[in-house]
Amino acid sequence: MTKIDIIQDVYEKLGFSKKDSARIVESVFDIIKDSLTSGEKIKISGFGNFIVKEKKSRRGRNPQTGQEIAISARRVLTFKSSQVLRKALND
């Protein structure tokens, strides 16, 4: 499913114009992106949690050459689904 598919579903289910539907979907994604960028945790009831975690720098190994390399510190986004979503997926 793409962003355009989500916009189309909002348009069909809620009856907004396509332009308004696109604006709504874009606004929701912008709010989520801004919150995650500032380090906030996002919890959507019945869906799951989005959390930004800090990874420390570490040593890694190039699997092709076996040469050690330095992996820099970074932030990663994790998602943990809610029990409601897990149950819906497995039923």
Secondary structure, DSSP 4 states (H G I P E B T S, - for coil): --HHHHHHHHHHHH---HHHHHHHHHHHHHHHHHHHHTT--EEETTTEEEEEEEE--EEEE-TTT--EEEEPPEEEEEEEE-HHHHHHHH-
